[in-house]
Amino acid sequence: MRTVAETTIPDLPLGERGGPAQPLISARGLIKHFPIKGSGFLQPKKVVRAVDGVDFDILKGETLGVVGESGCGKSTTARLLMQLIIPDQGDILFDGETVGGALPLAQYRRQVQMVFQDSYASLNPRLTIEESIAFAPRVHGVPQAKAIARAHDLLHRVGLEPVRFAGRYPHELSGGQRQRVNIARALALEPRLVILDEAVSALDKSVEAQVLNLLLDLKRDFGLTYLFISHDLNVVRFMCDRVMVMYLGKVAEVGTREAIYENTKHPYSAALLASMPKMDPAERTEEPPLSGDPPNPIDPPSGCRFHTRCSMAEGVCSATPPPLAVVSGEQQAACLMSVPGSGHSHAPKPALELMEA
């Protein structure tokens, strides 16, 4: 049987897989505002501030989890990284080279792939499974026979026997099988970074567990780096090495999995963790950990965007936007109450106290 290595795409600059802990991709000052239709005529033009100044790194070989409430900018950030939408401001650096500058966009897109939440809408209903997987390699110059052989290898790798599934169409597969096809298609160009945007949230729990274990195996075998977006904090804890918490278009906190889950420094992160379902009825409380809805992204609050829902907020929080600063080791938080030496009257409560409050 032909192996995946034997069908490598020609002239694909893969670099060193599994290298030292250096940024594979970096976002610097990413901003994306979406104008509202009908605004701007006889009134100020209004925009939705979906992503409003985001900075982060994804290290080589790691899985960075991104969490936050709906509308916080997680998926928009993913699409900015994929260049499916172009940022209004900011730069994306891949392996030290600016995307669209020193690194041509076509070359960049061969190294970054994405798996979307909707497994059916992600596939062309008129193409068979093998044609969907082989399509991108053929576009990039791989002969048809090799592209089909690679599609069969990848189908086998994700647990779908080519004899049974290669000639089927998307509507003939279950949701879990379609998502395995999407994962195989994402690997067809031998990417270094795979963005997983709620890739398992639509699956049954038993199927979800199988796909998560598959993703871990593929990461190990192919030396992949993941950006893992999810609303399920238990899944993020299982999958990710570091976690980034977003709130209303900005990064609230970022740190190692242990730091975020055991010693969070931002009150919003603590509220998210306190909302996790608990198996023990004695640990459940009727009082919600966070009250109210997120502010309107068209007109976000001044200063810290979380201060309108934060029980620890002081006057300075509504006047001064908090920078994303180091609070402990490699952990960073955008909270004026958490920065050592800030001179404010109190530090935030430990996460466990906030969860039990």
N, C-alpha and C positions, 0 to 999 in steps of 0.2 A: 504493500500500500504506500502511496506517495505521502510523504510527511509534509507538514506545514512549512518547514524550513526549505524544502525543495521547490516551493512555489513562491519564494520571496519576490516581492515587487522590485524591479530593477531600479537602481540609483535612488533608493529611498534612504535618506540620511537618518539612521536610527540613533546614532550616538552610543554612549555607554548606558546599558540598562543596569538598574540596580546599583548605581554609583553612590558616592558619598551624599550626605544629607545637604544638598544644595538645591536652591529653587529650580524646578523645572519650568514653572510658569509663574509670572508675577503680574499683578495688577497694580497700577499706580494712578490714583486719582480718577478712577472711572466714574463718569457721570452720564446718565441717560435720562432725559426728560421727554415725555410724550405730550405733544400739544393736544389740547381739547378742541374738538371740532366746534365751530361756532363762536369761539372766543376770539378776542382781538379786534372786533368791529364795534366801535363806540364804547369799548371797555378794555381794560388791560388784558393782554393775552395770558391765558392760564395754561399751566402745564402740570402733568402728574410727575412728581419727582420720584421715579421708580428706583433709580440708583443715583445716589447723591454724594459722591466722593468716597469711593471704596478702595482700600489698599489691603492686599494680602499676598502671601506666597504659598505655593503648593510645592512641597519638597519632593525630590526624586524618590520614587518608590513608596510614597506614603498614600494614605487615604485621608483626605480632608473632608469632614462632614460639614454641611451647612444647614442650620436649623433656624426657625423663626416662624412667626405667625404668617398666615396667608396675606400676601400683599407687601411683604417686607423687602422684596427684591431678589429673592433666591433665584428664580427661574430667569429673570432678566439678566442677572449676573452671568448665568450659564450661557445664555444666548450671546451675550457680549464676548465671552471667551471664545465661543465658536465662530464669532464674526457673522452670525446670522442677522444681527442688527449691529450697526456701527455706533460706537460711543460718541456722545457730543464732545466730551473731553476725556483726556487720560490716555495712558499707554498700556499695552500688553507686551510683555517681554517673554519670549520662549527660549529657554536655554541661553539667556543673556542677550538675545537679538530682538530688536523691536519688530513686532508683527506688522506687515505692510510697509516696512522700511528695509532694514538689512535682510529681513526674512520675508520672502515673497509670500503672498497670501495663499497661492496654490500649494506651495510646499508646506506651509503651516497646516493647512487643512488635511493633509495626508497624515499628520502626526497627532491630530486631535479629533476624536470622534465622540458621538453622543448617543445615548439611549434614552428615549423619551418615555413618558408615563403611559400614553395611549399606544398599546402594542399594535392595534389594528390600523389606526390612522397613520402609523409610521411606515406601513408597507404599501406598495403599489398593488392594488387588487388584481391588476391585469398581468402581473409577473408571477411566475412560479417561484417557489422558495429559493431554488438554486440560482435562478436568474436575478433575484433581488440581492443575494449575497455577492454574486459575481459581477454585478453591474459596475461598482466603483473600481475594482481592479481593471476591468476592460477599458473604462474611461481613461485610466492612467497608463495604458499601453501594454497591459498583460494580454497575451494571446488568449483567445476564447477557451481553448482546451485547458490551459493552465488555470485560468480563472475558475472554470467549472470544477476542476480538480481541487482547487483550494476551497471552494464552497462546500464540497463534499467533506473535506478534511475538517473544516470548521463545524459543520453540522454534527459530525461524529463527536467532535470535542465538546460540544454543548449538550450532548446526550440525545441527539435525534439521529436515528439511523438513516443515511442518505437513500437507501433502497426504498424506504417507506415514505420519506418526507420531501425529497428533492423535487419531485414533480407536482407536489400539491400547491394549492393556492391559499392565501391567508385565511379565507373564510372557512377553510376545511380544518383549521387548527384551533386548539383551545387557547385561552389567554396566556397560560404559562408557556405553551409551545411557541406561540408567536413571539413572546419576549425573549426566548432562547434564540430564535431566529434573528431578532434585532441585535442581540449581543454578538452573535456570529457575524452579522453584517458589519457591526462596528469594528470588529477585529480584522476585517478583510484587507485593510490597507496597512496592517501592522502599526497601529498608532502607539504612541508613548503615553498619551493621556486619554482617558475615557471619562466623559462626564455623564453621570447617571442622575437624571432628573426625575425623582419619584419613580424609579424604574420598577419597584416591586410593590408599590402602594395599592395597585389595582388587583393584586393576586390574592388568592386564598392563602391562609397562614401556612398550610402544609407545603404548598407550591412555593410560597415566598421563601421558606427556609431552604428549600432545594436550590433555588436561584441564588440566594445569598452565599451558600456554600460553593456553588459553581463560580461565582464572581471571585471569591477568595482563592479558589484553585487556579483560575485564569490569571489572576494578579501574580501569583507565585510563579506559574509556569512561563508566562510571557514577560515578566518584569514590568508590569503596568503600574501606572499612577492613576489614582481615582479622585475625582471630585464627586462626592456622594451627597445629593440633596434629598432630604426626607423630613417629614413631620413626625415620624415615629422615633422618639428619643431612645427607646430600647434597641431598635435596629441600628441607630447611629452608634450607640455604645458598643455594640457587637462588631461593627464593621470598621470603625474609624480609628486612626491614630491621633489625629487632632480634630478639634471641633471649632467652627466659627459660628457665632450667634449674630444674626442680623435683626435689626429693628428699624422699620420705616426708612429703608434705603441706605442705612449706614451699618457699619460693623460695631456691635455692642461689646463683644468680647471674643477672644480667640486664645486657645491654649491646648495643651495636651488633653487627651480624653480624661485622664485621672484628675487633672487640675479643674476642668470644667464640671465634672460630675461629683467631685468630692470636696472642692475648695473654690467654688465659683466666687468671683469678686464683683459681679454686676447684679443688681437686684432684678433685672429683667431675666437674666439667665436662671437665677434662683427660682423665679416664678414659673418659668417653663418647666424646670425639673420638678417642681412641686405639683405640676399638673399631670405628671405621669400616672397612668392607672396603677393602683396598688392591689395586690392580691389579698392582703390581710385586711378584713373589714375594720379592724381596730385602728388601722392607720389612716382610714379614709375620713375626710372632713367634709361637711356640707358647705363650708365657707370657701369660695373660689380663691385660689392664690393670687389672682390678678383680676381686678374689676374694670369694667368699661371696655370700649372698643378702641383700636388704634386710632390716632388722630388722622385727619384727612391728609393724604399725601400731596394734595394740591396746595394746601396751606399748612405746612407742618409747624409745630410749636418752635418758638425761639429757644436758643440755648440748647440744653439737652432735650432731645425729642421724647425722652421717656419721662420727663419730670411731671407731666400732667397725670401720670398713673403711678408715680413712685411715692411710697410712704416715707422715704428718707430724704426727699428733695428739700433743699434750702433755697434761699433767695438767689444765690449765685447760680443755681442750676438753670434758672429760666433766663439768665443773662449771658452766660458764657458757654459756648459749645465745647464739650469736653473732647480733648484729643485722645486718640487711641494710644495709650501709654503703657509701658511695662509696669506691672504691679507686683510680680513675683516670678523670678526665673524667666522662662520664656512666655509666661502668661501676660496678655495685654487686655486692658479693659478701658472703655470710654466712659468713665465715671469719675467725677471730681472727688467723690467721697472715698475712692479706692486708691488714688495715687499717693504713694508714700511721700511725706514731706509737703503735702499740699497746704497744710495749715488749717484745714477745716475742722469743725468742732467734733466730728465723730466719724468713725469708719463704718462701713456697711456691716450689717449683721452677717455672721457666717451663713452659708447656704442652708445648712441643716436647720438652723433656727428659723429661717424664713419659711422652710418647708413645713415646719411644725407649728408655725404661728396660726 
